[in-house]
Amino acid sequence: MEARSATGRADAVVKTAKTIFVFEFKLTETATAEKDIKQIDNNNYLIPYTAENKKLVKIGVEFSKEERGIKRWSYEL
Protein backbone atom coordinates (compact mmCIF):
# COMPACT_ATOMS: atom_id res chain seq x y z
CA MET A 1 0.00 0.00 0.00
CA GLU A 2 1.32 3.44 -0.86
CA ALA A 3 1.38 5.89 2.03
CA ARG A 4 0.87 9.57 1.26
CA SER A 5 2.85 12.41 2.75
CA ALA A 6 2.63 16.14 2.03
CA THR A 7 5.24 15.86 -0.73
CA GLY A 8 4.66 12.41 -2.23
CA ARG A 9 3.99 8.74 -1.57
CA ALA A 10 6.16 6.02 -0.07
CA ASP A 11 5.70 2.72 -1.89
CA ALA A 12 5.07 0.79 1.32
CA VAL A 13 5.01 1.35 5.08
CA VAL A 14 5.18 -1.47 7.62
CA LYS A 15 4.51 -0.76 11.30
CA THR A 16 5.53 -3.05 14.15
CA ALA A 17 5.37 -2.51 17.90
CA LYS A 18 8.77 -0.75 18.02
CA THR A 19 9.70 0.10 14.42
CA ILE A 20 8.27 1.71 11.29
CA PHE A 21 9.76 0.62 7.94
CA VAL A 22 9.35 2.93 4.94
CA PHE A 23 10.05 1.29 1.56
CA GLU A 24 10.79 2.73 -1.88
CA PHE A 25 10.88 0.29 -4.83
CA LYS A 26 12.39 0.89 -8.28
CA LEU A 27 13.47 -1.01 -11.37
CA THR A 28 17.26 -1.09 -11.74
CA GLU A 29 17.10 0.95 -14.98
CA THR A 30 15.56 3.94 -13.19
CA ALA A 31 17.32 4.08 -9.81
CA THR A 32 19.53 2.45 -7.23
CA ALA A 33 18.74 1.39 -3.69
CA GLU A 34 20.75 4.35 -2.38
CA LYS A 35 18.81 6.77 -4.62
CA ASP A 36 15.58 5.27 -3.27
CA ILE A 37 16.70 6.16 0.27
CA LYS A 38 17.53 9.72 -0.87
CA GLN A 39 14.02 9.94 -2.34
CA ILE A 40 12.57 9.00 1.05
CA ASP A 41 14.64 11.83 2.60
CA ASN A 42 14.01 14.41 -0.14
CA ASN A 43 10.25 13.86 -0.12
CA ASN A 44 9.99 13.75 3.68
CA TYR A 45 8.21 10.39 3.73
CA LEU A 46 9.18 9.85 7.40
CA ILE A 47 7.59 13.04 8.76
CA PRO A 48 4.10 11.55 9.32
CA TYR A 49 5.64 8.87 11.56
CA THR A 50 8.01 10.92 13.74
CA ALA A 51 5.35 11.58 16.39
CA GLU A 52 4.85 7.84 16.99
CA ASN A 53 8.09 7.62 19.00
CA LYS A 54 9.29 4.46 17.20
CA LYS A 55 12.53 3.61 15.41
CA LEU A 56 12.29 4.66 11.74
CA VAL A 57 13.99 2.60 9.04
CA LYS A 58 14.30 3.61 5.37
CA ILE A 59 14.63 0.76 2.87
CA GLY A 60 15.44 1.12 -0.82
CA VAL A 61 14.89 -1.89 -3.06
CA GLU A 62 16.11 -2.37 -6.65
CA PHE A 63 14.26 -4.85 -8.84
CA SER A 64 15.90 -6.41 -11.89
CA LYS A 65 13.73 -6.62 -14.98
CA GLU A 66 15.97 -9.33 -16.45
CA GLU A 67 16.19 -11.47 -13.31
CA ARG A 68 12.57 -10.74 -12.34
CA GLY A 69 13.35 -10.23 -8.67
CA ILE A 70 15.24 -8.19 -6.12
CA LYS A 71 18.70 -7.24 -7.39
CA ARG A 72 19.88 -5.24 -4.40
CA TRP A 73 18.56 -3.46 -1.35
CA SER A 74 19.87 -0.94 1.16
CA TYR A 75 18.65 0.43 4.45
CA GLU A 76 19.33 3.36 6.73
CA LEU A 77 18.29 3.97 10.32
C-alpha positions as CSV (number, residue, x, y, z in Angstrom):
1,M,0.0,0.0,0.0
2,E,1.3,3.4,-0.9
3,A,1.4,5.9,2.0
4,R,0.9,9.6,1.3
5,S,2.8,12.4,2.8
6,A,2.6,16.1,2.0
7,T,5.2,15.9,-0.7
8,G,4.7,12.4,-2.2
9,R,4.0,8.7,-1.6
10,A,6.2,6.0,-0.1
11,D,5.7,2.7,-1.9
12,A,5.1,0.8,1.3
13,V,5.0,1.4,5.1
14,V,5.2,-1.5,7.6
15,K,4.5,-0.8,11.3
16,T,5.5,-3.1,14.2
17,A,5.4,-2.5,17.9
18,K,8.8,-0.8,18.0
19,T,9.7,0.1,14.4
20,I,8.3,1.7,11.3
21,F,9.8,0.6,7.9
22,V,9.3,2.9,4.9
23,F,10.0,1.3,1.6
24,E,10.8,2.7,-1.9
25,F,10.9,0.3,-4.8
26,K,12.4,0.9,-8.3
27,L,13.5,-1.0,-11.4
28,T,17.3,-1.1,-11.7
29,E,17.1,1.0,-15.0
30,T,15.6,3.9,-13.2
31,A,17.3,4.1,-9.8
32,T,19.5,2.5,-7.2
33,A,18.7,1.4,-3.7
34,E,20.7,4.4,-2.4
35,K,18.8,6.8,-4.6
36,D,15.6,5.3,-3.3
37,I,16.7,6.2,0.3
38,K,17.5,9.7,-0.9
39,Q,14.0,9.9,-2.3
40,I,12.6,9.0,1.0
41,D,14.6,11.8,2.6
42,N,14.0,14.4,-0.1
43,N,10.3,13.9,-0.1
44,N,10.0,13.7,3.7
45,Y,8.2,10.4,3.7
46,L,9.2,9.8,7.4
47,I,7.6,13.0,8.8
48,P,4.1,11.5,9.3
49,Y,5.6,8.9,11.6
50,T,8.0,10.9,13.7
51,A,5.3,11.6,16.4
52,E,4.9,7.8,17.0
53,N,8.1,7.6,19.0
54,K,9.3,4.5,17.2
55,K,12.5,3.6,15.4
56,L,12.3,4.7,11.7
57,V,14.0,2.6,9.0
58,K,14.3,3.6,5.4
59,I,14.6,0.8,2.9
60,G,15.4,1.1,-0.8
61,V,14.9,-1.9,-3.1
62,E,16.1,-2.4,-6.7
63,F,14.3,-4.9,-8.8
64,S,15.9,-6.4,-11.9
65,K,13.7,-6.6,-15.0
66,E,16.0,-9.3,-16.4
67,E,16.2,-11.5,-13.3
68,R,12.6,-10.7,-12.3
69,G,13.4,-10.2,-8.7
70,I,15.2,-8.2,-6.1
71,K,18.7,-7.2,-7.4
72,R,19.9,-5.2,-4.4
73,W,18.6,-3.5,-1.3
74,S,19.9,-0.9,1.2
75,Y,18.6,0.4,4.5
76,E,19.3,3.4,6.7
77,L,18.3,4.0,10.3
